Amino acid sequence: MLRTIGIAMNICSTIEFINDEYGGPAVSLPNLLLSLNNNYDVDNVILSAKESNDSCENSIIKKAGIPWFTYEISKFNKLRYSREFGRLLSKYAADSDILFANNLWNYVPYKTYAYAKSNNIPLVTSIRGTLSPWSLSQGYVRKKIAWGVFQRRMLNDSALVHVTSEDEFKAVRSLGVTSNILYSSHGIVTPDRVHEDKEFFKERLGLDKNKRYFLFMSRLHKKKGLDLLLRVWRRLSHRNKDWVLLVAGPDYGNYQEQLSLPQTKYLGMLTGELKDAAFYCSDFFVLPTFSENFGVVIGEALARGLPVLTTNNAPWQNINNIGCGNSFDLSESNLSNVLNDYFSQSKLELIQRGDLGRKYILNDYSWEKKAQEFHQELTKVL
């Protein structure tokens, strides 16, 4: 690949967790850093926590060879405090040109900010959905205290604040933050081609070749709307015997009993080829989320030729105009209506919708384009 000549820089990125099972940031951060390295010779290192007995794997980081160092904490350590994190910063951030903090509210961004300030290193802060109404309502008292102790100062002292949606931009400004803001969505890794042999991938996952499938893939958590989806599917399934709901992702909400519904198949946490197989054997994708600052998995589904059903709580309303899915106000009745609509569509109609979505991702969400936007702002920080 031909590299772009620019200002050489080293970036030390800090994040709460970045294992594969943590979803969006585990995909978007390493892909951004990889594209910055490939196109602009930006050197990277990632520091994160890991829970006790955690396997601590990230397939993208491993494949890209990005240096990644962790410190261990208990799963009950909500503040993510550890002296070891300070030692990691001192060891790996000392020669950095930029510190890149991902997420807010706990010890990881606090210590990153404190280290950047005391060592006169420019700080870039990525919000990553932490200012959405849903996120703010979780642990509200703790976050209110953190806002007064350090979070307001951290955002205002950041050389650059990164947001991925218009709502996130407005949320930052509404809090009185005056720092420069980069509004740039994440990119999406798009496969070279869409695999249309659904029967092959159904067999790969041990599924009935005669059934049609629709896919929910995310963390199994109430925030993602899985409870709502299962309630609606319980009512609709008996009238749609040819359809099966596939559920994929790590279980954070003890959903085992609910996933025993008829015409429902839990695939567990999937990565790599098995993750792709779940996309390719499905006719469409559904994520009735309560809150997304971006929704990487929505882009991944579109990139693989699947139409998408999601809510207006994710920044993908444009799929309505393009014709590659439906974005709707979150309610049981709305979800029921769009599902019934898609159950009634032919395979050809869904394929045509999926083709429109794939073209949309190819045109607007390449990582090269996103890295260019990011690098342009980073050079202003130095």
Helices and strands as residue ranges (DSSP letters): E 10-15, G 20-22, H 24-40, E 43-51, H 59-64, E 68-73, H 83-92, E 98-102, H 107-118, E 123-126, H 133-137, H 140-146, I 147-151, H 152-157, E 160-163, H 166-174, E 181-183, H 198-204, E 212-217, G 222-224, H 226-236, G 237-239, E 243-248, G 258-260, E 264-268, H 272-280, E 284-287, H 296-303, E 308-311, H 318-322, E 325-328, H 332-343, H 347-364, H 367-381
